[in-house]
Each structure stands twice: as structure tokens, then as C-alpha cells.
Amino acid sequence: MTATTVAIRHRLAERGVDRQMLLLVPATVFVVALFVYPFAYGIAVSLQPAEGGLLAAYQAFFADAYQRDTIGTTLAIALPAALLNVVASVPIAYRMRGRFRGKRLLTTILVVPITLGTVLTAEGLLNFLGPAGWFNRFLVTTGLTDAPVRLTNNYWGVFFSLVITGFPFAFLLVLSYLSGIDPSLERAAATLGAGWRQRFFRITLPLLAPGLATTFCLTFVLAFSVFPSAILVGDPSGSTRVISIAAYEAAYVRYDYAGASAAAIIMGAVELVVIAIVLGLRGLLYTGSTAGGKG
């Protein structure tokens, strides 16, 4: 090894570049191959419409109310579903961070929906909440309603599906963040006379807030990309015509690949805007360290 090589290595080491940096290569290749390249390719395709100028595909999307309204429809489904998943996860994860008998069994039950998949979840919803499902038969038999309550093939069918499939992810993330918060902080507050409400809202929740923001972002992305549920338990040509359906129809019904790519890019842009807003609010609400369980 020459003196020049040694000198170069020392200079790189001083700047934080060493052999350990090579461990980032697989992750970098993964991100470039599965995110950067497809996103860049989609942008390129969206700028090559069969007719019109460079931005014709985007102009056509926003000029058509039937296409444009899919953005609001998707947000109206994804935002409440993601918010409910996060809010519902907090009290359950807060109770389960300690040790008690049956914790493993209860955790397993709560994360089982991950293994079911969207199709099986949709089938279960149709069998349970459909017009001829158990729930409606119970309501009609007991005289609570004269006719079945419509809870599938509409907004609520998709909403319930997203809550069922998204809750396990939110729960596991919130549980991991809570587990990282030092319990001695709450014990110290308790010795000073703070009740459980004061300990939770003044100590635990502020520390947990950054993690909740991250959890919301992840669950929102999962919900915003809804496609099978919107078709199986929704109304794909009406109240649950989400933006992913618009992209699918453009690509495989009209064979308008520029229009499909434009819809997909718009979908990604809307997700990034929502994530940027949430993370921006997180930065305003919490300026401390984000290590460990604090996000």
C-alpha cells in the first residue's frame, strides 16, 4: 500500500467516508432501482402524450372533473382511515407496553389481519356486513331495522377494509415507539403527585407525538394507494372511484400510458404534500431529540 493511498484513506476517514460506507451501497441500489428509476420513468412517460403538448396528460386529467375528483375521493377515504388507525392504536399500545399474562396472544390476535390480505378481508366484510351478512340478518331479525343497512359496496366498505388492514401496522409502530420511552419519567412524575392523565398528556404524549406523525404518514400512504378494496367492497364507478382506479383505467382500458403515468405521478405528489405537511407540523410541535422511542 503506497503512501498516497494511505493519505487518501485518511482524508476520506476524516470526512466520515470509510469502508463502512460500503454498507449503504445495497440500500442505495434498492432505492434507485425500486423508487427513483420508476418515478423518473413515470415522469418521462407522462410527458410523452400521443396528442398535445408536453403537459397535455396533466391538463387532460385536471380538466376532466371525473378524473380530477378522484383526488378528493381518495383523500376522503385515506385521511380518516389513517387517523383512526393511529388514534385507536395509542390506548391499546399504551396498555400493552407492560408485562401481563396473555400479552403475546393478544398481540398475535391484533396483528392477524396482516396475514389475511386484502381479498380475504373484503370477502369477510361482504359475508359479515353485506346485505345478506350476519350483521344485517341480526338487525332485521331483532327488529332494529326494517331493511339491511348498506355497509359494503360504498364508502364504508372501503373504509372498514382500510382500518382492518392498516391497524396492525399502526399498532406495531406505536407500540415500538412507546416501548422506547423511558418509564422512569412517568414514575418520577408519579412520585411528585401527577395522576395518570397528567403523566400521559404532559409526558408520554409529547414524547410520542413525533412517532405518531411518522406512523400516520406510513399508514396514510398505505391507505392512499387503495385499489383492490375500492373495487371489491366499494363502488369503483361512483363514490369510491379513487385515483388508482383512474390510473388503471387509463392504462388498461384506454391504453393511454401517458395519462396513466400522469395520474400515478399526481398520486405520488399528493402523498408527498400530505407527508410534508405532517412532518412540518411535527417539527413545529416537537424540537427535541428524535432518538429511540421518540420518533
Rosetta silent file (secondary structure, phi, psi, omega in degrees, C-alpha in Angstrom):
SEQUENCE: MTATTVAIRHRLAERGVDRQMLLLVPATVFVVALFVYPFAYGIAVSLQPAEGGLLAAYQAFFADAYQRDTIGTTLAIALPAALLNVVASVPIAYRMRGRFRGKRLLTTILVVPITLGTVLTAEGLLNFLGPAGWFNRFLVTTGLTDAPVRLTNNYWGVFFSLVITGFPFAFLLVLSYLSGIDPSLERAAATLGAGWRQRFFRITLPLLAPGLATTFCLTFVLAFSVFPSAILVGDPSGSTRVISIAAYEAAYVRYDYAGASAAAIIMGAVELVVIAIVLGLRGLLYTGSTAGGKG
SCORE:     score description
SCORE:     0.000 S_00000001
   1 L     0.000  123.430 -176.486    0.000    0.000    0.000 S_00000001
   2 L   -76.767  163.572  179.230    1.536    3.281   -1.132 S_00000001
   3 H   -65.343  -32.419  179.730    1.783    6.419    0.955 S_00000001
   4 H   -64.630  -43.345  179.379   -0.603    8.154   -1.448 S_00000001
   5 H   -62.873  -42.146  178.968   -3.280    5.512   -0.888 S_00000001
   6 H   -63.248  -41.990 -179.807   -2.880    5.767    2.878 S_00000001
   7 H   -63.610  -40.967  179.109   -3.152    9.547    2.713 S_00000001
   8 H   -63.245  -42.563  179.935   -6.328    9.349    0.613 S_00000001
   9 H   -63.946  -38.975  178.852   -7.889    6.909    3.070 S_00000001
  10 H   -65.339  -41.428  179.299   -7.050    9.178    5.984 S_00000001
  11 H   -63.866  -42.441  178.294   -8.601   12.157    4.248 S_00000001
  12 H   -65.363  -38.725  179.432  -11.756   10.184    3.450 S_00000001
  13 H   -64.329  -37.528  178.344  -11.920    8.886    7.032 S_00000001
  14 H   -63.345  -28.710  179.473  -11.703   12.444    8.358 S_00000001
  15 L   -93.031    8.870  177.568  -14.759   13.281    6.243 S_00000001
  16 L    84.238   13.383 -179.854  -16.670   10.252    7.517 S_00000001
  17 L  -107.358  113.332  178.042  -16.059    8.105    4.425 S_00000001
  18 L  -143.120 -168.205 -177.796  -14.668    4.647    5.195 S_00000001
  19 H   -63.762  -27.468  179.049  -15.297    1.001    4.411 S_00000001
  20 H   -64.747  -23.480  177.935  -18.448    1.024    6.497 S_00000001
  21 H   -64.441  -22.432  178.484  -19.943    3.364    3.923 S_00000001
  22 H   -64.684  -21.380  178.282  -19.997    0.424    1.540 S_00000001
  23 H   -65.964  -19.969  179.076  -22.835   -0.994    3.637 S_00000001
  24 H   -80.676  -13.758 -176.266  -25.027    1.766    2.193 S_00000001
  25 H   -61.461  -48.120  179.011  -24.483    0.558   -1.366 S_00000001
  26 H   -58.967  -42.504  179.585  -27.159   -2.217   -1.319 S_00000001
  27 H   -65.473  -39.223  178.873  -29.743    0.139    0.176 S_00000001
  28 H   -63.919  -44.245  178.107  -28.846    2.859   -2.333 S_00000001
  29 H   -62.335  -40.434  178.923  -29.179    0.454   -5.243 S_00000001
  30 H   -61.200  -47.443 -178.554  -32.502   -0.752   -3.855 S_00000001
  31 H   -64.902  -42.860 -179.310  -33.898    2.790   -3.551 S_00000001
  32 H   -65.185  -43.793 -175.511  -32.675    3.799   -7.007 S_00000001
  33 H   -72.018  -36.277 -173.066  -33.974    0.639   -8.685 S_00000001
  34 H  -105.282   -6.301  178.897  -37.379    0.479   -6.978 S_00000001
  35 H  -130.848  -58.292 -174.567  -38.202    4.158   -6.369 S_00000001
  36 H   -63.821  -50.480 -178.158  -36.043    6.716   -8.187 S_00000001
  37 H   -63.658  -48.838  178.296  -35.953    4.958  -11.559 S_00000001
  38 H   -60.246  -38.368 -179.758  -39.692    4.057  -11.703 S_00000001
  39 H   -66.043  -44.912  179.056  -40.616    7.595  -10.595 S_00000001
  40 H   -65.596  -39.585  178.832  -38.329    9.189  -13.190 S_00000001
  41 H   -65.184  -40.019  178.073  -39.553    6.783  -15.869 S_00000001
  42 H   -62.769  -41.464  177.271  -43.167    7.600  -14.996 S_00000001
  43 H   -61.924  -43.656 -179.584  -42.476   11.316  -15.311 S_00000001
  44 H   -61.873  -42.634 -179.699  -40.827   10.752  -18.700 S_00000001
  45 H   -67.226  -38.547 -178.735  -43.785    8.704  -19.975 S_00000001
  46 H   -66.459  -20.272 -179.846  -46.303   11.262  -18.698 S_00000001
  47 L   -94.637   10.281  179.055  -44.537   13.946  -20.740 S_00000001
  48 L  -125.297   61.871 -179.573  -44.920   11.989  -23.975 S_00000001
  49 L   -70.795  156.451  179.346  -48.673   12.043  -24.740 S_00000001
  50 L   -66.052  -32.631  179.753  -49.962   10.780  -28.062 S_00000001
  51 L  -135.011  150.254  176.295  -51.560   14.155  -28.743 S_00000001
  52 L    93.256 -173.651 -177.957  -50.964   17.664  -27.462 S_00000001
  53 L   -82.876 -164.914 -174.292  -48.032   19.344  -25.808 S_00000001
  54 L   -62.318  -38.984 -176.268  -45.616   18.272  -23.113 S_00000001
  55 L  -103.850   21.478 -175.881  -48.117   18.648  -20.256 S_00000001
  56 H   -61.078  -37.141 -178.708  -51.182   17.516  -22.193 S_00000001
  57 H   -65.795  -40.338  178.192  -51.713   14.438  -19.988 S_00000001
  58 H   -69.728  -40.224  178.508  -51.754   16.549  -16.823 S_00000001
  59 H   -63.257  -39.996  179.094  -54.001   19.157  -18.413 S_00000001
  60 H   -65.788  -36.987 -179.859  -56.437   16.452  -19.514 S_00000001
  61 H   -64.740  -49.504 -176.421  -56.510   14.997  -16.005 S_00000001
  62 H   -77.465  -19.701  178.288  -57.326   18.266  -14.249 S_00000001
  63 H   -78.140  -24.281 -178.651  -59.703   19.421  -16.990 S_00000001
  64 L   -95.692  112.918 -178.448  -61.909   16.327  -16.551 S_00000001
  65 H   -60.923  -32.139 -179.500  -63.909   16.523  -13.320 S_00000001
  66 H   -64.211  -32.641  177.101  -64.448   12.741  -13.412 S_00000001
  67 H   -85.812  -44.721 -175.540  -60.665   12.292  -13.169 S_00000001
  68 H   -61.992  -37.663 -177.031  -59.884   15.322  -11.022 S_00000001
  69 H   -68.507  -14.091  179.108  -62.400   14.410   -8.328 S_00000001
  70 H   -65.167  -25.637  178.135  -60.602   11.119   -7.662 S_00000001
  71 H   -64.953  -49.914  178.895  -58.024   13.093   -5.666 S_00000001
  72 H   -64.335  -38.050  179.006  -60.629   14.344   -3.209 S_00000001
  73 H   -62.619  -43.966 -179.567  -62.314   10.942   -3.068 S_00000001
  74 H   -66.552  -41.871  177.619  -59.067    9.199   -2.216 S_00000001
  75 H   -63.733  -38.339 -179.130  -58.156   11.772    0.424 S_00000001
  76 H   -65.950  -23.388  177.536  -61.638   11.497    1.953 S_00000001
  77 H   -91.601  -45.990 -171.310  -61.078    7.771    2.420 S_00000001
  78 H   -73.362  -42.553 -176.965  -57.375    7.629    3.286 S_00000001
  79 H   -62.935  -50.754  178.281  -57.078   10.509    5.779 S_00000001
  80 H   -63.578  -38.138 -179.793  -59.852    9.381    8.180 S_00000001
  81 H   -64.204  -44.760  179.236  -58.766    5.732    7.947 S_00000001
  82 H   -65.246  -41.662  179.890  -55.135    6.580    8.739 S_00000001
  83 H   -63.944  -43.748  179.607  -56.154    8.925   11.564 S_00000001
  84 H   -63.528  -41.414  179.715  -58.471    6.342   13.128 S_00000001
  85 H   -60.707  -42.569 -178.970  -55.789    3.652   12.961 S_00000001
  86 H   -68.970  -47.114 -178.334  -53.280    5.875   14.742 S_00000001
  87 H   -62.801  -41.881 -179.496  -55.728    7.123   17.385 S_00000001
  88 H   -69.138  -26.756 -177.717  -57.039    3.618   18.100 S_00000001
  89 H   -73.592  -31.123 -172.189  -53.506    2.245   18.398 S_00000001
  90 H   -61.858  -55.796 -177.361  -52.393    4.630   21.143 S_00000001
  91 H   -64.760  -34.740 -179.721  -54.518    3.447   24.122 S_00000001
  92 H   -68.769  -46.610  179.279  -54.106   -0.220   23.188 S_00000001
  93 H   -66.173  -34.753  179.697  -50.332    0.043   22.762 S_00000001
  94 H   -63.107  -39.753  179.352  -50.079    2.158   25.926 S_00000001
  95 H   -73.996  -30.563 -172.404  -51.753   -0.595   27.933 S_00000001
  96 H   -92.943    1.748 -179.640  -49.752   -3.379   26.299 S_00000001
  97 L   -75.462  -17.296  176.658  -46.277   -1.972   26.767 S_00000001
  98 L   -86.944 -175.155 -179.840  -46.108   -3.520   30.217 S_00000001
  99 L  -102.645  131.250  175.631  -45.942   -7.197   31.132 S_00000001
 100 L  -158.852  161.127 -177.041  -49.101   -9.180   31.779 S_00000001
 101 L   -68.792  134.597  179.163  -50.435  -12.656   31.185 S_00000001
 102 L    87.043    8.963 -177.663  -51.727  -13.244   27.672 S_00000001
 103 H   -63.086  -44.076 -178.564  -49.796  -10.347   26.113 S_00000001
 104 H   -63.940  -41.548  179.866  -48.334  -12.476   23.319 S_00000001
 105 H   -63.942  -44.809 -179.697  -51.712  -13.992   22.480 S_00000001
 106 H   -65.208  -40.201  177.245  -53.411  -10.597   22.382 S_00000001
 107 H   -62.275  -41.417  178.556  -50.630   -9.123   20.239 S_00000001
 108 H   -61.585  -43.138  179.806  -50.958  -12.031   17.825 S_00000001
 109 H   -62.757  -39.552 -177.281  -54.701  -11.500   17.543 S_00000001
 110 H   -69.640  -28.546 -177.767  -54.241   -7.784   16.860 S_00000001
 111 H   -99.916   -0.105  179.315  -51.730   -8.345   14.039 S_00000001
 112 L   -55.394  -38.656  179.903  -53.526  -11.287   12.407 S_00000001
 113 H   -54.449  -22.359  177.193  -55.148   -9.031    9.739 S_00000001
 114 H   -60.832  -36.575 -176.051  -51.680   -8.571    8.228 S_00000001
 115 H   -81.658  -13.485 -174.478  -51.756  -12.218    7.173 S_00000001
 116 H   -75.665  -39.245 -176.686  -55.272  -12.118    5.732 S_00000001
 117 H    85.808  161.438 -175.224  -54.638   -9.960    2.692 S_00000001
 118 H   -67.409  -41.084 -175.889  -56.977   -7.505    1.017 S_00000001
 119 H   -66.051  -45.755 -178.871  -59.046  -10.070   -0.893 S_00000001
 120 H   -67.295  -36.859  176.266  -59.778  -12.263    2.140 S_00000001
 121 H   -62.697  -42.832  178.877  -60.579   -9.176    4.220 S_00000001
 122 H   -63.809  -40.302  178.328  -63.010   -7.988    1.549 S_00000001
 123 H   -63.663  -40.906  177.905  -64.671  -11.402    1.433 S_00000001
 124 H   -64.308  -38.956  177.879  -65.065  -11.377    5.189 S_00000001
 125 H   -64.957  -40.654  178.866  -66.621   -7.916    5.115 S_00000001
 126 H   -64.641  -38.634 -179.750  -69.111   -8.998    2.449 S_00000001
 127 H   -73.403  -28.918 -176.285  -70.073  -12.067    4.476 S_00000001
 128 H   -96.437  -43.640 -174.697  -70.406  -10.125    7.720 S_00000001
 129 H  -107.411   -2.041 -179.560  -71.574   -6.628    6.732 S_00000001
 130 L   -67.142  171.627 -179.216  -73.138   -7.318    3.327 S_00000001
 131 L   -54.936  -33.980  178.949  -76.902   -7.072    2.687 S_00000001
 132 L  -106.992   17.335 -177.692  -77.253  -10.786    3.438 S_00000001
 133 L   -78.595  173.709 -176.788  -74.459  -10.863    6.025 S_00000001
 134 H   -60.811  -42.410 -175.555  -74.640  -11.858    9.656 S_00000001
 135 H   -63.198  -46.740 -179.522  -74.767   -8.294   10.951 S_00000001
 136 H   -69.888  -34.181  177.315  -77.722   -7.259    8.792 S_00000001
 137 H   -65.379  -36.494  176.797  -79.573  -10.501    9.453 S_00000001
 138 H   -65.511  -43.559 -179.480  -79.217   -9.829   13.164 S_00000001
 139 H   -63.440  -43.489 -178.570  -80.540   -6.273   12.772 S_00000001
 140 H   -70.755  -42.105 -178.287  -83.529   -7.374   10.701 S_00000001
 141 H   -63.691  -39.550 -179.169  -84.305  -10.415   12.866 S_00000001
 142 L   -82.946   -3.170  178.182  -84.276   -8.411   16.080 S_00000001
 143 L    79.020   11.962  178.905  -86.402   -5.684   14.503 S_00000001
 144 L   -69.974  -29.489  176.408  -83.785   -2.965   14.891 S_00000001
 145 L  -138.445  153.202  177.876  -84.126   -2.160   11.178 S_00000001
 146 L   -85.786  -24.359 -178.738  -86.739   -2.925    8.571 S_00000001
 147 L  -138.763  157.537  179.621  -84.216   -3.366    5.767 S_00000001
 148 L   -58.465  141.451  175.941  -80.497   -4.221    5.596 S_00000001
 149 L   -84.554  129.531 -176.781  -78.109   -1.365    6.315 S_00000001
 150 L   -81.211  106.919 -179.140  -75.782   -0.770    3.387 S_00000001
 151 L  -120.355    1.313  176.164  -72.248   -1.076    4.753 S_00000001
 152 L  -131.161  169.457 -176.809  -70.494   -2.545    1.714 S_00000001
 153 L    56.538   35.607  175.395  -70.097   -1.600   -1.947 S_00000001
 154 L  -156.827 -164.992 -179.061  -69.853    2.018   -0.857 S_00000001
 155 H   -57.228  -45.209 -173.714  -67.581    4.353    1.098 S_00000001
 156 H   -66.204  -33.881  177.698  -67.943    2.442    4.367 S_00000001
 157 H   -61.184  -45.089  178.669  -66.913   -0.879    2.879 S_00000001
 158 H   -67.800  -41.294 -179.333  -63.595    0.575    1.721 S_00000001
 159 H   -60.576  -47.851  179.460  -63.138    2.494    4.976 S_00000001
 160 H   -62.349  -39.002  179.725  -63.637   -0.626    7.125 S_00000001
 161 H   -63.185  -42.433  179.985  -61.264   -2.589    4.906 S_00000001
 162 H   -68.052  -36.413  178.633  -58.526    0.029    5.262 S_00000001
 163 H   -66.589  -43.209 -178.200  -58.983    0.173    9.027 S_00000001
 164 H   -65.476  -44.563 -176.962  -58.776   -3.607    9.373 S_00000001
 165 H   -80.493  -24.734 -177.069  -55.694   -3.979    7.179 S_00000001
 166 H   -92.319  -23.344 -177.569  -53.942   -0.812    8.368 S_00000001
 167 H   -59.072  -44.787 -178.542  -54.438   -1.084   12.116 S_00000001
 168 H   -56.940  -40.219  179.143  -51.794   -3.801   12.715 S_00000001
 169 H   -63.630  -46.380  179.792  -49.083   -1.656   11.105 S_00000001
 170 H   -62.496  -42.460 -178.652  -50.080    1.395   13.152 S_00000001
 171 H   -62.568  -47.131 -178.506  -50.312   -0.656   16.344 S_00000001
 172 H   -64.271  -38.813  179.096  -46.874   -2.253   15.951 S_00000001
 173 H   -67.395  -46.484  179.939  -45.244    1.098   15.172 S_00000001
 174 H   -63.696  -39.808  178.946  -46.883    2.895   18.092 S_00000001
 175 H   -62.270  -39.593  179.289  -46.007    0.016   20.427 S_00000001
 176 H   -67.495  -39.332  177.864  -42.356    0.221   19.378 S_00000001
 177 H   -65.448  -43.805  179.525  -42.272    3.986   19.961 S_00000001
 178 H   -63.429  -37.739 -179.352  -43.919    3.642   23.384 S_00000001
 179 H   -65.865  -23.238 -179.719  -41.502    0.883   24.358 S_00000001
 180 L   -85.568   -7.716  178.950  -38.629    3.275   23.668 S_00000001
 181 L   -84.628  127.921 -176.917  -39.853    5.917   26.108 S_00000001
 182 L   -62.190  115.526 -179.581  -38.109    5.646   29.468 S_00000001
 183 H   -66.101  -16.520 -179.945  -40.772    4.549   32.007 S_00000001
 184 H   -66.838  -22.403  177.696  -38.784    6.191   34.797 S_00000001
 185 H   -64.483  -44.111  178.322  -40.043    9.561   33.536 S_00000001
 186 H   -69.256  -37.425  179.427  -43.611    8.627   34.392 S_00000001
 187 H   -65.000  -38.181  178.132  -42.563    7.112   37.704 S_00000001
 188 H   -64.516  -40.536  178.410  -40.764   10.316   38.621 S_00000001
 189 H   -66.697  -35.424  179.695  -43.875   12.332   37.787 S_00000001
 190 H   -65.590  -37.425  179.167  -45.992    9.950   39.845 S_00000001
 191 H   -67.133  -20.888  178.315  -43.784   10.486   42.893 S_00000001
 192 L   -91.976    6.188  174.836  -44.462   14.212   42.505 S_00000001
 193 L    95.430    8.875 -179.690  -48.204   13.598   42.663 S_00000001
 194 L   -76.038  133.911  176.264  -49.087   13.591   38.959 S_00000001
 195 L   -78.385  176.158 -176.102  -52.122   11.471   38.047 S_00000001
 196 H   -66.042  -33.256  177.846  -52.221    9.147   35.059 S_00000001
 197 H   -65.028  -45.193  178.450  -53.892   11.784   32.886 S_00000001
 198 H   -63.495  -40.624 -179.645  -51.194   14.330   33.684 S_00000001
 199 H   -65.101  -39.793 -177.215  -48.459   11.764   33.109 S_00000001
 200 H   -72.525  -50.392 -172.901  -49.903   10.726   29.776 S_00000001
 201 H   -77.955  -23.033 -177.929  -50.792   14.131   28.316 S_00000001
 202 H  -104.628  -16.210 -179.460  -47.786   16.058   29.661 S_00000001
 203 H  -119.822  -61.709 -173.541  -45.029   13.449   29.422 S_00000001
 204 H   -67.352  -50.108 -175.931  -45.848   10.425   27.289 S_00000001
 205 H   -62.429  -44.296  176.418  -47.908   12.055   24.547 S_00000001
 206 H   -59.948  -38.059  178.201  -45.447   14.904   23.796 S_00000001
 207 H   -71.684  -30.379 -178.081  -42.617   12.369   23.529 S_00000001
 208 H   -82.726  -20.338 -173.326  -44.787   10.071   21.431 S_00000001
 209 H   -53.571  -45.752  178.059  -46.057   12.817   19.074 S_00000001
 210 H   -60.492  -38.608  177.325  -43.167   12.589   16.554 S_00000001
 211 H   -66.416  -36.336  176.847  -43.647    8.831   16.358 S_00000001
 212 H   -64.807  -37.554  178.258  -47.379    9.289   15.834 S_00000001
 213 H   -63.811  -43.816  177.918  -46.654   11.660   12.955 S_00000001
 214 H   -64.406  -42.607  178.375  -44.388    9.086   11.310 S_00000001
 215 H   -61.603  -42.493  178.404  -46.931    6.340   11.897 S_00000001
 216 H   -60.818  -42.368 -179.911  -49.678    8.475   10.374 S_00000001
 217 H   -60.321  -45.515 -178.321  -47.547    9.102    7.284 S_00000001
 218 H   -66.923  -44.240  179.827  -46.904    5.399    6.727 S_00000001
 219 H   -69.589  -31.076  176.953  -50.498    4.345    7.289 S_00000001
 220 H   -66.367  -42.852  178.810  -51.706    7.202    5.086 S_00000001
 221 H   -61.313  -42.305  177.517  -49.509    6.067    2.198 S_00000001
 222 H   -61.403  -42.489 -177.568  -50.879    2.531    2.554 S_00000001
 223 H   -73.238  -36.583 -176.394  -54.451    3.822    2.590 S_00000001
 224 H   -68.577  -26.611  179.531  -53.988    6.333   -0.240 S_00000001
 225 L   -88.351   19.440 -177.743  -52.785    3.604   -2.592 S_00000001
 226 L   -58.468  135.403  176.465  -56.014    1.644   -2.071 S_00000001
 227 L  -141.447  -59.485 -178.157  -57.103   -0.311   -5.145 S_00000001
 228 H   -60.864  -41.752 -178.063  -58.478   -3.835   -4.510 S_00000001
 229 H   -64.360  -36.876 -179.021  -60.724   -2.725   -1.639 S_00000001
 230 H   -64.573  -23.985  179.635  -62.177    0.124   -3.688 S_00000001
 231 H   -93.721  -44.664 -172.842  -63.298   -2.440   -6.258 S_00000001
 232 H   -74.588  -42.396 -177.541  -64.229   -5.439   -4.097 S_00000001
 233 L  -120.878   14.576 -179.944  -66.138   -3.716   -1.290 S_00000001
 234 L  -119.224 -161.937  178.550  -66.583   -0.262   -2.792 S_00000001
 235 L  -122.350   83.014 -169.308  -68.292    1.487   -5.660 S_00000001
 236 L   -63.084  -18.480  178.477  -65.490    1.760   -8.246 S_00000001
 237 L  -103.640    3.118 -177.038  -67.517    3.797  -10.719 S_00000001
 238 L  -135.999 -108.739 -169.944  -69.040    6.108   -8.135 S_00000001
 239 L   -69.075  -18.330  179.068  -68.363    7.023   -4.515 S_00000001
 240 L  -121.473   32.759  174.514  -65.092    5.075   -4.226 S_00000001
 241 L   -79.264   92.077 -176.199  -63.550    5.791   -7.605 S_00000001
 242 L   -85.822  171.675 -174.118  -60.080    6.512   -6.253 S_00000001
 243 H   -67.024  -29.161  177.718  -57.118    7.829   -8.193 S_00000001
 244 H   -66.139  -33.669  175.926  -55.513    4.383   -8.524 S_00000001
 245 H   -67.862  -38.889  177.247  -58.606    3.228  -10.421 S_00000001
 246 H   -61.132  -41.281  178.654  -58.293    6.257  -12.707 S_00000001
 247 H   -67.090  -41.538  179.009  -54.680    5.306  -13.437 S_00000001
 248 H   -62.255  -46.370 -179.369  -55.619    1.668  -14.071 S_00000001
 249 H   -63.757  -37.533  178.643  -58.431    2.586  -16.467 S_00000001
 250 H   -64.182  -38.585 -175.930  -56.173    4.967  -18.365 S_00000001
 251 H   -80.712  -43.162 -168.614  -53.512    2.285  -18.818 S_00000001
 252 H  -113.536   -2.293  173.870  -55.527   -0.889  -19.416 S_00000001
 253 L  -109.351  -48.236  179.643  -58.903    0.333  -20.662 S_00000001
 254 L   -97.916   -8.386 -177.514  -57.980    3.326  -22.829 S_00000001
 255 L    53.771   38.549  176.806  -54.318    2.321  -23.321 S_00000001
 256 L  -102.374   86.641 -173.766  -53.330    5.900  -22.573 S_00000001
 257 H   -70.252  -30.350  175.743  -49.997    5.271  -20.889 S_00000001
 258 H   -66.561  -42.092  177.631  -49.135    8.951  -20.674 S_00000001
 259 H   -65.593  -39.601  178.245  -52.435    9.622  -18.902 S_00000001
 260 H   -64.884  -42.515  178.866  -51.898    6.666  -16.566 S_00000001
 261 H   -65.570  -38.906  177.879  -48.388    7.838  -15.727 S_00000001
 262 H   -62.371  -42.700  178.052  -49.668   11.364  -15.128 S_00000001
 263 H   -62.827  -40.452  179.617  -52.300   10.028  -12.712 S_00000001
 264 H   -66.917  -39.811  179.014  -49.648    7.989  -10.900 S_00000001
 265 H   -67.173  -41.217  176.882  -47.297   10.976  -10.637 S_00000001
 266 H   -61.825  -40.131  177.909  -50.132   13.166   -9.338 S_00000001
 267 H   -59.864  -46.891  178.394  -50.932   10.436   -6.821 S_00000001
 268 H   -64.819  -37.457  179.927  -47.334   10.412   -5.609 S_00000001
 269 H   -65.423  -41.111  178.470  -47.226   14.218   -5.489 S_00000001
 270 H   -63.316  -42.507  177.911  -50.356   14.392   -3.324 S_00000001
 271 H   -60.178  -44.295 -179.213  -48.866   11.834   -0.934 S_00000001
 272 H   -64.958  -36.351  178.696  -45.632   13.826   -0.687 S_00000001
 273 H   -64.440  -46.660 -179.974  -47.556   17.038    0.020 S_00000001
 274 H   -63.162  -43.481  179.455  -49.516   15.430    2.856 S_00000001
 275 H   -62.768  -42.363  179.632  -46.356   13.857    4.300 S_00000001
 276 H   -62.375  -40.627  178.771  -44.516   17.189    4.090 S_00000001
 277 H   -64.081  -46.205 -178.405  -47.361   18.952    5.933 S_00000001
 278 H   -64.149  -45.342 -179.912  -47.479   16.314    8.698 S_00000001
 279 H   -68.967  -31.529  175.145  -43.704   16.258    9.170 S_00000001
 280 H   -65.092  -42.506  176.341  -43.635   20.051    9.098 S_00000001
 281 H   -65.255  -35.449  177.294  -46.204   20.168   11.881 S_00000001
 282 H   -62.182  -41.242  178.862  -44.174   17.585   13.762 S_00000001
 283 H   -65.391  -32.521  178.474  -41.147   19.849   13.572 S_00000001
 284 H   -74.134  -35.268 -175.851  -43.152   22.774   14.922 S_00000001
 285 H   -82.971  -25.771 -176.091  -44.669   20.798   17.785 S_00000001
 286 L  -142.155  121.693 -177.612  -41.504   18.985   18.868 S_00000001
 287 L  -117.705    9.726 -179.424  -37.931   20.240   18.519 S_00000001
 288 L   -85.283 -166.618  178.858  -36.131   17.819   20.802 S_00000001
 289 L   -67.520  145.248  176.948  -34.210   14.653   20.045 S_00000001
 290 L  -110.983   26.418  179.237  -35.912   12.038   17.922 S_00000001
 291 L   -80.194  159.667  175.662  -33.818    9.139   19.096 S_00000001
 292 H    61.048 -133.390 -174.754  -35.195    5.937   20.461 S_00000001
 293 H   -78.822   -0.284 -175.821  -38.924    5.796   21.085 S_00000001
 294 H   -93.521   16.101  172.630  -39.489    9.472   20.382 S_00000001
 295 L   101.704    0.000    0.000  -39.627    9.036   16.629 S_00000001
